[in-house]
Amino acid sequence: MRILILDFNSFKQVPKEIGELTNLLYLDVSMNKNLKSLPSSIVNLSQLQELRIENTGISKQEIQRIRSWLPHCVVVSE
């Protein structure tokens, strides 16, 4: 799988198994207002080029942590 779009849902969390999708290039979890964080297993998504997390409940501090986990990925948060 290369693209995963999970926007406009009511997710409170993303399963830690997301980190097993090592070929993922694009992940969109935007518009999930109840989503407060992403599992640390996303560090395994070394091929990820873009992560969209705008309009979620993820704090600015958590966004910075996600960016540090995925230094080669564009993280769109606003």
N, CA, C, O and CB atoms as a CASP TS submission, in Angstrom:
PFRMAT TS
TARGET T0000
AUTHOR 0000-0000-0000
METHOD Language model
MODEL 1
PARENT N/A
ATOM      1  N   MET     1       0.842  -1.173   0.000  1.00  0.00           N
ATOM      2  CA  MET     1       0.000   0.000   0.000  1.00  0.00           C
ATOM      3  C   MET     1       0.887   1.235   0.000  1.00  0.00           C
ATOM      4  O   MET     1       1.862   1.313   0.747  1.00  0.00           O
ATOM      5  CB  MET     1      -0.958  -0.001   1.212  1.00  0.00           C
ATOM      6  N   ARG     2       0.542   2.188  -0.837  1.00  0.00           N
ATOM      7  CA  ARG     2       1.328   3.415  -0.979  1.00  0.00           C
ATOM      8  C   ARG     2       0.601   4.636  -0.429  1.00  0.00           C
ATOM      9  O   ARG     2       1.234   5.557   0.087  1.00  0.00           O
ATOM     10  CB  ARG     2       1.674   3.643  -2.436  1.00  0.00           C
ATOM     11  N   ILE     3      -0.728   4.646  -0.540  1.00  0.00           N
ATOM     12  CA  ILE     3      -1.538   5.798  -0.127  1.00  0.00           C
ATOM     13  C   ILE     3      -2.634   5.312   0.806  1.00  0.00           C
ATOM     14  O   ILE     3      -3.323   4.335   0.517  1.00  0.00           O
ATOM     15  CB  ILE     3      -2.148   6.538  -1.362  1.00  0.00           C
ATOM     16  N   LEU     4      -2.788   6.008   1.935  1.00  0.00           N
ATOM     17  CA  LEU     4      -3.844   5.671   2.892  1.00  0.00           C
ATOM     18  C   LEU     4      -4.524   6.961   3.319  1.00  0.00           C
ATOM     19  O   LEU     4      -3.897   7.841   3.908  1.00  0.00           O
ATOM     20  CB  LEU     4      -3.273   4.898   4.132  1.00  0.00           C
ATOM     21  N   ILE     5      -5.807   7.064   3.018  1.00  0.00           N
ATOM     22  CA  ILE     5      -6.581   8.254   3.350  1.00  0.00           C
ATOM     23  C   ILE     5      -7.649   7.868   4.371  1.00  0.00           C
ATOM     24  O   ILE     5      -8.552   7.085   4.076  1.00  0.00           O
ATOM     25  CB  ILE     5      -7.225   8.884   2.072  1.00  0.00           C
ATOM     26  N   LEU     6      -7.532   8.421   5.560  1.00  0.00           N
ATOM     27  CA  LEU     6      -8.451   8.131   6.659  1.00  0.00           C
ATOM     28  C   LEU     6      -9.103   9.412   7.171  1.00  0.00           C
ATOM     29  O   LEU     6      -9.503   9.484   8.333  1.00  0.00           O
ATOM     30  CB  LEU     6      -7.713   7.418   7.801  1.00  0.00           C
ATOM     31  N   ASP     7      -9.210  10.412   6.316  1.00  0.00           N
ATOM     32  CA  ASP     7      -9.755  11.700   6.753  1.00  0.00           C
ATOM     33  C   ASP     7     -11.272  11.635   6.959  1.00  0.00           C
ATOM     34  O   ASP     7     -11.944  10.723   6.478  1.00  0.00           O
ATOM     35  CB  ASP     7      -9.416  12.788   5.731  1.00  0.00           C
ATOM     36  N   PHE     8     -11.792  12.632   7.691  1.00  0.00           N
ATOM     37  CA  PHE     8     -13.222  12.786   7.956  1.00  0.00           C
ATOM     38  C   PHE     8     -13.837  11.545   8.610  1.00  0.00           C
ATOM     39  O   PHE     8     -14.856  11.030   8.149  1.00  0.00           O
ATOM     40  CB  PHE     8     -13.953  13.095   6.663  1.00  0.00           C
ATOM     41  N   ASN     9     -13.208  11.078   9.681  1.00  0.00           N
ATOM     42  CA  ASN     9     -13.733   9.973  10.478  1.00  0.00           C
ATOM     43  C   ASN     9     -13.819  10.424  11.927  1.00  0.00           C
ATOM     44  O   ASN     9     -13.645  11.605  12.227  1.00  0.00           O
ATOM     45  CB  ASN     9     -12.843   8.698  10.340  1.00  0.00           C
ATOM     46  N   SER    10     -14.080   9.511  12.798  1.00  0.00           N
ATOM     47  CA  SER    10     -14.171   9.827  14.223  1.00  0.00           C
ATOM     48  C   SER    10     -13.118   9.052  15.004  1.00  0.00           C
ATOM     49  O   SER    10     -13.357   8.639  16.139  1.00  0.00           O
ATOM     50  CB  SER    10     -15.579   9.511  14.763  1.00  0.00           C
ATOM     51  N   PHE    11     -11.960   8.858  14.398  1.00  0.00           N
ATOM     52  CA  PHE    11     -10.903   8.097  15.059  1.00  0.00           C
ATOM     53  C   PHE    11     -10.431   8.788  16.335  1.00  0.00           C
ATOM     54  O   PHE    11     -10.231  10.002  16.362  1.00  0.00           O
ATOM     55  CB  PHE    11      -9.726   7.896  14.109  1.00  0.00           C
ATOM     56  N   LYS    12     -10.259   7.997  17.385  1.00  0.00           N
ATOM     57  CA  LYS    12      -9.635   8.491  18.610  1.00  0.00           C
ATOM     58  C   LYS    12      -8.171   8.090  18.628  1.00  0.00           C
ATOM     59  O   LYS    12      -7.352   8.709  19.308  1.00  0.00           O
ATOM     60  CB  LYS    12     -10.363   7.949  19.862  1.00  0.00           C
ATOM     61  N   GLN    13      -7.851   7.047  17.872  1.00  0.00           N
ATOM     62  CA  GLN    13      -6.462   6.603  17.770  1.00  0.00           C
ATOM     63  C   GLN    13      -6.252   5.848  16.468  1.00  0.00           C
ATOM     64  O   GLN    13      -7.187   5.333  15.855  1.00  0.00           O
ATOM     65  CB  GLN    13      -6.079   5.717  18.973  1.00  0.00           C
ATOM     66  N   VAL    14      -5.008   5.806  16.078  1.00  0.00           N
ATOM     67  CA  VAL    14      -4.596   5.037  14.912  1.00  0.00           C
ATOM     68  C   VAL    14      -3.874   3.812  15.466  1.00  0.00           C
ATOM     69  O   VAL    14      -3.017   3.954  16.338  1.00  0.00           O
ATOM     70  CB  VAL    14      -3.671   5.884  13.922  1.00  0.00           C
ATOM     71  N   PRO    15      -4.200   2.613  14.983  1.00  0.00           N
ATOM     72  CA  PRO    15      -3.552   1.414  15.511  1.00  0.00           C
ATOM     73  C   PRO    15      -2.038   1.444  15.337  1.00  0.00           C
ATOM     74  O   PRO    15      -1.533   1.958  14.339  1.00  0.00           O
ATOM     75  CB  PRO    15      -4.114   0.186  14.835  1.00  0.00           C
ATOM     76  N   LYS    16      -1.321   0.895  16.304  1.00  0.00           N
ATOM     77  CA  LYS    16       0.143   0.870  16.235  1.00  0.00           C
ATOM     78  C   LYS    16       0.633   0.090  15.026  1.00  0.00           C
ATOM     79  O   LYS    16       1.769   0.275  14.588  1.00  0.00           O
ATOM     80  CB  LYS    16       0.723   0.267  17.508  1.00  0.00           C
ATOM     81  N   GLU    17      -0.213  -0.781  14.482  1.00  0.00           N
ATOM     82  CA  GLU    17       0.152  -1.571  13.307  1.00  0.00           C
ATOM     83  C   GLU    17       0.369  -0.713  12.068  1.00  0.00           C
ATOM     84  O   GLU    17       0.872  -1.207  11.058  1.00  0.00           O
ATOM     85  CB  GLU    17      -0.915  -2.599  13.027  1.00  0.00           C
ATOM     86  N   ILE    18       0.000   0.556  12.127  1.00  0.00           N
ATOM     87  CA  ILE    18       0.255   1.467  10.997  1.00  0.00           C
ATOM     88  C   ILE    18       1.742   1.456  10.646  1.00  0.00           C
ATOM     89  O   ILE    18       2.110   1.643   9.486  1.00  0.00           O
ATOM     90  CB  ILE    18      -0.211   2.916  11.336  1.00  0.00           C
ATOM     91  N   GLY    19       2.588   1.240  11.640  1.00  0.00           N
ATOM     92  CA  GLY    19       4.030   1.210  11.426  1.00  0.00           C
ATOM     93  C   GLY    19       4.502   0.053  10.569  1.00  0.00           C
ATOM     94  O   GLY    19       5.656   0.029  10.138  1.00  0.00           O
ATOM     95  N   GLU    20       3.622  -0.912  10.313  1.00  0.00           N
ATOM     96  CA  GLU    20       3.967  -2.054   9.467  1.00  0.00           C
ATOM     97  C   GLU    20       3.803  -1.734   7.980  1.00  0.00           C
ATOM     98  O   GLU    20       4.220  -2.515   7.125  1.00  0.00           O
ATOM     99  CB  GLU    20       3.104  -3.254   9.834  1.00  0.00           C
ATOM    100  N   LEU    21       3.201  -0.595   7.679  1.00  0.00           N
ATOM    101  CA  LEU    21       2.987  -0.196   6.275  1.00  0.00           C
ATOM    102  C   LEU    21       4.222   0.545   5.766  1.00  0.00           C
ATOM    103  O   LEU    21       4.157   1.730   5.438  1.00  0.00           O
ATOM    104  CB  LEU    21       1.709   0.703   6.132  1.00  0.00           C
ATOM    105  N   THR    22       5.322  -0.152   5.705  1.00  0.00           N
ATOM    106  CA  THR    22       6.627   0.469   5.448  1.00  0.00           C
ATOM    107  C   THR    22       6.780   1.056   4.046  1.00  0.00           C
ATOM    108  O   THR    22       7.716   1.819   3.807  1.00  0.00           O
ATOM    109  CB  THR    22       7.706  -0.540   5.669  1.00  0.00           C
ATOM    110  N   ASN    23       5.894   0.725   3.122  1.00  0.00           N
ATOM    111  CA  ASN    23       5.962   1.291   1.766  1.00  0.00           C
ATOM    112  C   ASN    23       5.052   2.494   1.589  1.00  0.00           C
ATOM    113  O   ASN    23       4.933   3.033   0.488  1.00  0.00           O
ATOM    114  CB  ASN    23       5.601   0.235   0.744  1.00  0.00           C
ATOM    115  N   LEU    24       4.413   2.913   2.667  1.00  0.00           N
ATOM    116  CA  LEU    24       3.463   4.021   2.595  1.00  0.00           C
ATOM    117  C   LEU    24       4.184   5.313   2.216  1.00  0.00           C
ATOM    118  O   LEU    24       5.214   5.660   2.794  1.00  0.00           O
ATOM    119  CB  LEU    24       2.725   4.192   3.940  1.00  0.00           C
ATOM    120  N   LEU    25       3.618   6.019   1.228  1.00  0.00           N
ATOM    121  CA  LEU    25       4.177   7.295   0.779  1.00  0.00           C
ATOM    122  C   LEU    25       3.346   8.482   1.261  1.00  0.00           C
ATOM    123  O   LEU    25       3.876   9.574   1.467  1.00  0.00           O
ATOM    124  CB  LEU    25       4.275   7.318  -0.742  1.00  0.00           C
ATOM    125  N   TYR    26       2.044   8.267   1.439  1.00  0.00           N
ATOM    126  CA  TYR    26       1.124   9.361   1.770  1.00  0.00           C
ATOM    127  C   TYR    26       0.115   8.855   2.789  1.00  0.00           C
ATOM    128  O   TYR    26      -0.513   7.815   2.589  1.00  0.00           O
ATOM    129  CB  TYR    26       0.399   9.905   0.492  1.00  0.00           C
ATOM    130  N   LEU    27      -0.039   9.593   3.882  1.00  0.00           N
ATOM    131  CA  LEU    27      -1.009   9.247   4.925  1.00  0.00           C
ATOM    132  C   LEU    27      -1.790  10.493   5.289  1.00  0.00           C
ATOM    133  O   LEU    27      -1.211  11.533   5.602  1.00  0.00           O
ATOM    134  CB  LEU    27      -0.308   8.646   6.181  1.00  0.00           C
ATOM    135  N   ASP    28      -3.110  10.382   5.248  1.00  0.00           N
ATOM    136  CA  ASP    28      -3.986  11.503   5.582  1.00  0.00           C
ATOM    137  C   ASP    28      -4.934  11.080   6.698  1.00  0.00           C
ATOM    138  O   ASP    28      -5.807  10.235   6.496  1.00  0.00           O
ATOM    139  CB  ASP    28      -4.783  11.985   4.333  1.00  0.00           C
ATOM    140  N   VAL    29      -4.758  11.670   7.871  1.00  0.00           N
ATOM    141  CA  VAL    29      -5.665  11.441   9.002  1.00  0.00           C
ATOM    142  C   VAL    29      -6.341  12.746   9.413  1.00  0.00           C
ATOM    143  O   VAL    29      -6.846  12.865  10.529  1.00  0.00           O
ATOM    144  CB  VAL    29      -4.899  10.834  10.204  1.00  0.00           C
ATOM    145  N   SER    30      -6.350  13.712   8.519  1.00  0.00           N
ATOM    146  CA  SER    30      -6.925  15.015   8.822  1.00  0.00           C
ATOM    147  C   SER    30      -8.433  14.911   9.069  1.00  0.00           C
ATOM    148  O   SER    30      -9.078  13.933   8.691  1.00  0.00           O
ATOM    149  CB  SER    30      -6.642  15.996   7.679  1.00  0.00           C
ATOM    150  N   MET    31      -8.970  15.940   9.709  1.00  0.00           N
ATOM    151  CA  MET    31     -10.393  16.062  10.002  1.00  0.00           C
ATOM    152  C   MET    31     -10.903  14.984  10.965  1.00  0.00           C
ATOM    153  O   MET    31     -12.083  14.634  10.939  1.00  0.00           O
ATOM    154  CB  MET    31     -11.178  16.002   8.717  1.00  0.00           C
ATOM    155  N   ASN    32     -10.025  14.467  11.801  1.00  0.00           N
ATOM    156  CA  ASN    32     -10.386  13.537  12.871  1.00  0.00           C
ATOM    157  C   ASN    32     -10.193  14.290  14.187  1.00  0.00           C
ATOM    158  O   ASN    32      -9.144  14.186  14.823  1.00  0.00           O
ATOM    159  CB  ASN    32      -9.514  12.204  12.821  1.00  0.00           C
ATOM    160  N   LYS    33     -11.195  15.034  14.581  1.00  0.00           N
ATOM    161  CA  LYS    33     -11.093  15.946  15.730  1.00  0.00           C
ATOM    162  C   LYS    33     -10.746  15.245  17.041  1.00  0.00           C
ATOM    163  O   LYS    33     -10.169  15.866  17.934  1.00  0.00           O
ATOM    164  CB  LYS    33     -12.389  16.690  15.900  1.00  0.00           C
ATOM    165  N   ASN    34     -11.087  13.967  17.171  1.00  0.00           N
ATOM    166  CA  ASN    34     -10.830  13.232  18.414  1.00  0.00           C
ATOM    167  C   ASN    34      -9.443  12.609  18.466  1.00  0.00           C
ATOM    168  O   ASN    34      -9.055  12.044  19.489  1.00  0.00           O
ATOM    169  CB  ASN    34     -11.862  12.156  18.590  1.00  0.00           C
ATOM    170  N   LEU    35      -8.703  12.706  17.387  1.00  0.00           N
ATOM    171  CA  LEU    35      -7.367  12.126  17.327  1.00  0.00           C
ATOM    172  C   LEU    35      -6.377  13.047  18.029  1.00  0.00           C
ATOM    173  O   LEU    35      -6.184  14.189  17.611  1.00  0.00           O
ATOM    174  CB  LEU    35      -6.938  11.880  15.860  1.00  0.00           C
ATOM    175  N   LYS    36      -5.750  12.555  19.096  1.00  0.00           N
ATOM    176  CA  LYS    36      -4.847  13.374  19.921  1.00  0.00           C
ATOM    177  C   LYS    36      -3.371  13.068  19.690  1.00  0.00           C
ATOM    178  O   LYS    36      -2.508  13.871  20.045  1.00  0.00           O
ATOM    179  CB  LYS    36      -5.168  13.174  21.378  1.00  0.00           C
ATOM    180  N   SER    37      -3.080  11.921  19.104  1.00  0.00           N
ATOM    181  CA  SER    37      -1.683  11.551  18.878  1.00  0.00           C
ATOM    182  C   SER    37      -1.616  10.442  17.829  1.00  0.00           C
ATOM    183  O   SER    37      -2.635   9.878  17.432  1.00  0.00           O
ATOM    184  CB  SER    37      -1.006  11.097  20.206  1.00  0.00           C
ATOM    185  N   LEU    38      -0.418  10.151  17.402  1.00  0.00           N
ATOM    186  CA  LEU    38      -0.158   9.027  16.513  1.00  0.00           C
ATOM    187  C   LEU    38       0.780   8.075  17.245  1.00  0.00           C
ATOM    188  O   LEU    38       1.590   8.518  18.060  1.00  0.00           O
ATOM    189  CB  LEU    38       0.456   9.502  15.141  1.00  0.00           C
ATOM    190  N   PRO    39       0.687   6.792  16.974  1.00  0.00           N
ATOM    191  CA  PRO    39       1.559   5.844  17.674  1.00  0.00           C
ATOM    192  C   PRO    39       3.024   6.035  17.285  1.00  0.00           C
ATOM    193  O   PRO    39       3.337   6.445  16.167  1.00  0.00           O
ATOM    194  CB  PRO    39       1.126   4.407  17.375  1.00  0.00           C
ATOM    195  N   SER    40       3.893   5.736  18.212  1.00  0.00           N
ATOM    196  CA  SER    40       5.330   5.893  17.946  1.00  0.00           C
ATOM    197  C   SER    40       5.808   4.975  16.829  1.00  0.00           C
ATOM    198  O   SER    40       6.889   5.183  16.279  1.00  0.00           O
ATOM    199  CB  SER    40       6.133   5.618  19.211  1.00  0.00           C
ATOM    200  N   SER    41       5.018   3.964  16.488  1.00  0.00           N
ATOM    201  CA  SER    41       5.402   3.047  15.409  1.00  0.00           C
ATOM    202  C   SER    41       5.472   3.738  14.048  1.00  0.00           C
ATOM    203  O   SER    41       6.001   3.165  13.096  1.00  0.00           O
ATOM    204  CB  SER    41       4.421   1.891  15.339  1.00  0.00           C
ATOM    205  N   ILE    42       4.942   4.969  13.937  1.00  0.00           N
ATOM    206  CA  ILE    42       5.047   5.667  12.645  1.00  0.00           C
ATOM    207  C   ILE    42       6.497   5.983  12.294  1.00  0.00           C
ATOM    208  O   ILE    42       6.806   6.307  11.148  1.00  0.00           O
ATOM    209  CB  ILE    42       4.228   6.962  12.670  1.00  0.00           C
ATOM    210  N   VAL    43       7.370   5.890  13.264  1.00  0.00           N
ATOM    211  CA  VAL    43       8.797   6.091  12.985  1.00  0.00           C
ATOM    212  C   VAL    43       9.289   5.070  11.940  1.00  0.00           C
ATOM    213  O   VAL    43      10.291   5.303  11.263  1.00  0.00           O
ATOM    214  CB  VAL    43       9.631   5.966  14.299  1.00  0.00           C
ATOM    215  N   ASN    44       8.580   3.952  11.817  1.00  0.00           N
ATOM    216  CA  ASN    44       8.952   2.915  10.844  1.00  0.00           C
ATOM    217  C   ASN    44       8.553   3.271   9.418  1.00  0.00           C
ATOM    218  O   ASN    44       8.925   2.562   8.482  1.00  0.00           O
ATOM    219  CB  ASN    44       8.316   1.598  11.227  1.00  0.00           C
ATOM    220  N   LEU    45       7.808   4.345   9.235  1.00  0.00           N
ATOM    221  CA  LEU    45       7.343   4.739   7.898  1.00  0.00           C
ATOM    222  C   LEU    45       8.414   5.580   7.206  1.00  0.00           C
ATOM    223  O   LEU    45       8.190   6.750   6.894  1.00  0.00           O
ATOM    224  CB  LEU    45       6.005   5.530   7.988  1.00  0.00           C
ATOM    225  N   SER    46       9.548   4.991   6.975  1.00  0.00           N
ATOM    226  CA  SER    46      10.705   5.714   6.437  1.00  0.00           C
ATOM    227  C   SER    46      10.501   6.199   5.005  1.00  0.00           C
ATOM    228  O   SER    46      11.210   7.104   4.567  1.00  0.00           O
ATOM    229  CB  SER    46      11.925   4.832   6.493  1.00  0.00           C
ATOM    230  N   GLN    47       9.561   5.630   4.270  1.00  0.00           N
ATOM    231  CA  GLN    47       9.287   6.043   2.893  1.00  0.00           C
ATOM    232  C   GLN    47       8.241   7.161   2.824  1.00  0.00           C
ATOM    233  O   GLN    47       8.021   7.737   1.759  1.00  0.00           O
ATOM    234  CB  GLN    47       8.816   4.845   2.076  1.00  0.00           C
ATOM    235  N   LEU    48       7.601   7.468   3.949  1.00  0.00           N
ATOM    236  CA  LEU    48       6.508   8.439   3.959  1.00  0.00           C
ATOM    237  C   LEU    48       7.001   9.806   3.497  1.00  0.00           C
ATOM    238  O   LEU    48       7.976  10.341   4.025  1.00  0.00           O
ATOM    239  CB  LEU    48       5.890   8.542   5.364  1.00  0.00           C
ATOM    240  N   GLN    49       6.311  10.360   2.504  1.00  0.00           N
ATOM    241  CA  GLN    49       6.671  11.660   1.956  1.00  0.00           C
ATOM    242  C   GLN    49       5.773  12.775   2.458  1.00  0.00           C
ATOM    243  O   GLN    49       6.211  13.916   2.603  1.00  0.00           O
ATOM    244  CB  GLN    49       6.625  11.613   0.458  1.00  0.00           C
ATOM    245  N   GLU    50       4.501  12.442   2.728  1.00  0.00           N
ATOM    246  CA  GLU    50       3.569  13.471   3.209  1.00  0.00           C
ATOM    247  C   GLU    50       2.606  12.871   4.225  1.00  0.00           C
ATOM    248  O   GLU    50       2.028  11.804   4.021  1.00  0.00           O
ATOM    249  CB  GLU    50       2.782  14.097   2.031  1.00  0.00           C
ATOM    250  N   LEU    51       2.458  13.597   5.324  1.00  0.00           N
ATOM    251  CA  LEU    51       1.527  13.238   6.389  1.00  0.00           C
ATOM    252  C   LEU    51       0.618  14.431   6.630  1.00  0.00           C
ATOM    253  O   LEU    51       1.093  15.517   6.964  1.00  0.00           O
ATOM    254  CB  LEU    51       2.281  12.823   7.702  1.00  0.00           C
ATOM    255  N   ARG    52      -0.674  14.241   6.464  1.00  0.00           N
ATOM    256  CA  ARG    52      -1.643  15.324   6.662  1.00  0.00           C
ATOM    257  C   ARG    52      -2.358  15.071   7.989  1.00  0.00           C
ATOM    258  O   ARG    52      -3.013  14.046   8.175  1.00  0.00           O
ATOM    259  CB  ARG    52      -2.673  15.408   5.462  1.00  0.00           C
ATOM    260  N   ILE    53      -2.215  16.039   8.912  1.00  0.00           N
ATOM    261  CA  ILE    53      -2.840  15.914  10.230  1.00  0.00           C
ATOM    262  C   ILE    53      -3.591  17.188  10.624  1.00  0.00           C
ATOM    263  O   ILE    53      -3.793  17.449  11.810  1.00  0.00           O
ATOM    264  CB  ILE    53      -1.781  15.587  11.283  1.00  0.00           C
ATOM    265  N   GLU    54      -4.001  17.979   9.631  1.00  0.00           N
ATOM    266  CA  GLU    54      -4.705  19.209   9.971  1.00  0.00           C
ATOM    267  C   GLU    54      -6.116  18.905  10.472  1.00  0.00           C
ATOM    268  O   GLU    54      -6.722  17.896  10.112  1.00  0.00           O
ATOM    269  CB  GLU    54      -4.761  20.147   8.757  1.00  0.00           C
ATOM    270  N   ASN    55      -6.617  19.808  11.310  1.00  0.00           N
ATOM    271  CA  ASN    55      -7.942  19.689  11.914  1.00  0.00           C
ATOM    272  C   ASN    55      -8.123  18.399  12.703  1.00  0.00           C
ATOM    273  O   ASN    55      -9.141  17.715  12.599  1.00  0.00           O
ATOM    274  CB  ASN    55      -8.997  19.772  10.847  1.00  0.00           C
ATOM    275  N   THR    56      -7.101  18.092  13.495  1.00  0.00           N
ATOM    276  CA  THR    56      -7.173  16.990  14.451  1.00  0.00           C
ATOM    277  C   THR    56      -6.980  17.595  15.837  1.00  0.00           C
ATOM    278  O   THR    56      -6.782  18.802  15.972  1.00  0.00           O
ATOM    279  CB  THR    56      -6.092  15.871  14.145  1.00  0.00           C
ATOM    280  N   GLY    57      -7.038  16.766  16.848  1.00  0.00           N
ATOM    281  CA  GLY    57      -6.790  17.227  18.205  1.00  0.00           C
ATOM    282  C   GLY    57      -5.333  17.102  18.614  1.00  0.00           C
ATOM    283  O   GLY    57      -5.015  17.190  19.800  1.00  0.00           O
ATOM    284  N   ILE    58      -4.447  16.900  17.654  1.00  0.00           N
ATOM    285  CA  ILE    58      -3.022  16.720  17.940  1.00  0.00           C
ATOM    286  C   ILE    58      -2.408  18.073  18.303  1.00  0.00           C
ATOM    287  O   ILE    58      -2.516  19.038  17.546  1.00  0.00           O
ATOM    288  CB  ILE    58      -2.280  16.086  16.716  1.00  0.00           C
ATOM    289  N   SER    59      -1.772  18.129  19.457  1.00  0.00           N
ATOM    290  CA  SER    59      -1.191  19.372  19.954  1.00  0.00           C
ATOM    291  C   SER    59       0.056  19.769  19.169  1.00  0.00           C
ATOM    292  O   SER    59       0.657  18.949  18.474  1.00  0.00           O
ATOM    293  CB  SER    59      -0.852  19.237  21.430  1.00  0.00           C
ATOM    294  N   LYS    60       0.433  21.042  19.292  1.00  0.00           N
ATOM    295  CA  LYS    60       1.638  21.535  18.616  1.00  0.00           C
ATOM    296  C   LYS    60       2.878  20.794  19.103  1.00  0.00           C
ATOM    297  O   LYS    60       3.785  20.506  18.322  1.00  0.00           O
ATOM    298  CB  LYS    60       1.804  23.045  18.845  1.00  0.00           C
ATOM    299  N   GLN    61       2.912  20.492  20.384  1.00  0.00           N
ATOM    300  CA  GLN    61       4.044  19.756  20.938  1.00  0.00           C
ATOM    301  C   GLN    61       4.127  18.357  20.331  1.00  0.00           C
ATOM    302  O   GLN    61       5.213  17.890  19.989  1.00  0.00           O
ATOM    303  CB  GLN    61       3.930  19.666  22.470  1.00  0.00           C
ATOM    304  N   GLU    62       2.981  17.690  20.196  1.00  0.00           N
ATOM    305  CA  GLU    62       2.952  16.360  19.590  1.00  0.00           C
ATOM    306  C   GLU    62       3.349  16.437  18.109  1.00  0.00           C
ATOM    307  O   GLU    62       4.029  15.543  17.606  1.00  0.00           O
ATOM    308  CB  GLU    62       1.544  15.727  19.739  1.00  0.00           C
ATOM    309  N   ILE    63       2.940  17.474  17.426  1.00  0.00           N
ATOM    310  CA  ILE    63       3.307  17.658  16.014  1.00  0.00           C
ATOM    311  C   ILE    63       4.820  17.776  15.879  1.00  0.00           C
ATOM    312  O   ILE    63       5.409  17.205  14.961  1.00  0.00           O
ATOM    313  CB  ILE    63       2.614  18.917  15.421  1.00  0.00           C
ATOM    314  N   GLN    64       5.449  18.511  16.787  1.00  0.00           N
ATOM    315  CA  GLN    64       6.910  18.629  16.754  1.00  0.00           C
ATOM    316  C   GLN    64       7.579  17.279  16.964  1.00  0.00           C
ATOM    317  O   GLN    64       8.589  16.971  16.332  1.00  0.00           O
ATOM    318  CB  GLN    64       7.389  19.618  17.817  1.00  0.00           C
ATOM    319  N   ARG    65       7.010  16.482  17.853  1.00  0.00           N
ATOM    320  CA  ARG    65       7.560  15.148  18.096  1.00  0.00           C
ATOM    321  C   ARG    65       7.418  14.280  16.841  1.00  0.00           C
ATOM    322  O   ARG    65       8.347  13.563  16.468  1.00  0.00           O
ATOM    323  CB  ARG    65       6.851  14.476  19.302  1.00  0.00           C
ATOM    324  N   ILE    66       6.259  14.349  16.196  1.00  0.00           N
ATOM    325  CA  ILE    66       6.034  13.590  14.961  1.00  0.00           C
ATOM    326  C   ILE    66       7.036  14.019  13.892  1.00  0.00           C
ATOM    327  O   ILE    66       7.590  13.180  13.181  1.00  0.00           O
ATOM    328  CB  ILE    66       4.583  13.788  14.452  1.00  0.00           C
ATOM    329  N   ARG    67       7.265  15.316  13.780  1.00  0.00           N
ATOM    330  CA  ARG    67       8.245  15.814  12.796  1.00  0.00           C
ATOM    331  C   ARG    67       9.643  15.286  13.084  1.00  0.00           C
ATOM    332  O   ARG    67      10.399  15.000  12.155  1.00  0.00           O
ATOM    333  CB  ARG    67       8.265  17.349  12.790  1.00  0.00           C
ATOM    334  N   SER    68       9.993  15.155  14.350  1.00  0.00           N
ATOM    335  CA  SER    68      11.314  14.626  14.691  1.00  0.00           C
ATOM    336  C   SER    68      11.416  13.139  14.360  1.00  0.00           C
ATOM    337  O   SER    68      12.495  12.648  14.029  1.00  0.00           O
ATOM    338  CB  SER    68      11.612  14.854  16.178  1.00  0.00           C
ATOM    339  N   TRP    69      10.306  12.429  14.446  1.00  0.00           N
ATOM    340  CA  TRP    69      10.290  11.005  14.088  1.00  0.00           C
ATOM    341  C   TRP    69      10.401  10.800  12.579  1.00  0.00           C
ATOM    342  O   TRP    69      10.949   9.797  12.122  1.00  0.00           O
ATOM    343  CB  TRP    69       9.012  10.345  14.606  1.00  0.00           C
ATOM    344  N   LEU    70       9.872  11.762  11.802  1.00  0.00           N
ATOM    345  CA  LEU    70       9.809  11.634  10.340  1.00  0.00           C
ATOM    346  C   LEU    70      10.509  12.819   9.678  1.00  0.00           C
ATOM    347  O   LEU    70       9.851  13.641   9.039  1.00  0.00           O
ATOM    348  CB  LEU    70       8.335  11.542   9.860  1.00  0.00           C
ATOM    349  N   PRO    71      11.824  12.921   9.818  1.00  0.00           N
ATOM    350  CA  PRO    71      12.535  14.115   9.344  1.00  0.00           C
ATOM    351  C   PRO    71      12.481  14.345   7.832  1.00  0.00           C
ATOM    352  O   PRO    71      12.689  15.472   7.381  1.00  0.00           O
ATOM    353  CB  PRO    71      13.956  14.027   9.759  1.00  0.00           C
ATOM    354  N   HIS    72      12.208  13.311   7.045  1.00  0.00           N
ATOM    355  CA  HIS    72      12.197  13.472   5.583  1.00  0.00           C
ATOM    356  C   HIS    72      10.778  13.579   5.029  1.00  0.00           C
ATOM    357  O   HIS    72      10.567  13.505   3.818  1.00  0.00           O
ATOM    358  CB  HIS    72      12.917  12.301   4.921  1.00  0.00           C
ATOM    359  N   CYS    73       9.820  13.752   5.920  1.00  0.00           N
ATOM    360  CA  CYS    73       8.419  13.788   5.536  1.00  0.00           C
ATOM    361  C   CYS    73       7.852  15.190   5.718  1.00  0.00           C
ATOM    362  O   CYS    73       8.165  15.866   6.698  1.00  0.00           O
ATOM    363  CB  CYS    73       7.612  12.775   6.353  1.00  0.00           C
ATOM    364  N   VAL    74       7.025  15.626   4.782  1.00  0.00           N
ATOM    365  CA  VAL    74       6.306  16.892   4.923  1.00  0.00           C
ATOM    366  C   VAL    74       5.087  16.614   5.802  1.00  0.00           C
ATOM    367  O   VAL    74       4.224  15.807   5.455  1.00  0.00           O
ATOM    368  CB  VAL    74       5.887  17.494   3.513  1.00  0.00           C
ATOM    369  N   VAL    75       5.036  17.296   6.942  1.00  0.00           N
ATOM    370  CA  VAL    75       3.911  17.139   7.871  1.00  0.00           C
ATOM    371  C   VAL    75       3.035  18.390   7.746  1.00  0.00           C
ATOM    372  O   VAL    75       3.440  19.490   8.123  1.00  0.00           O
ATOM    373  CB  VAL    75       4.412  16.930   9.366  1.00  0.00           C
ATOM    374  N   VAL    76       1.844  18.198   7.217  1.00  0.00           N
ATOM    375  CA  VAL    76       0.905  19.311   7.016  1.00  0.00           C
ATOM    376  C   VAL    76      -0.054  19.312   8.202  1.00  0.00           C
ATOM    377  O   VAL    76      -0.855  18.395   8.381  1.00  0.00           O
ATOM    378  CB  VAL    76       0.122  19.182   5.639  1.00  0.00           C
ATOM    379  N   SER    77       0.054  20.373   9.010  1.00  0.00           N
ATOM    380  CA  SER    77      -0.744  20.424  10.231  1.00  0.00           C
ATOM    381  C   SER    77      -1.703  21.618  10.266  1.00  0.00           C
ATOM    382  O   SER    77      -2.528  21.706  11.175  1.00  0.00           O
ATOM    383  CB  SER    77       0.171  20.474  11.432  1.00  0.00           C
ATOM    384  N   GLU    78      -1.616  22.525   9.314  1.00  0.00           N
ATOM    385  CA  GLU    78      -2.512  23.681   9.298  1.00  0.00           C
ATOM    386  C   GLU    78      -2.958  23.991   7.887  1.00  0.00           C
ATOM    387  O   GLU    78      -3.719  24.935   7.674  1.00  0.00           O
ATOM    388  CB  GLU    78      -1.832  24.902   9.913  1.00  0.00           C
TER
END
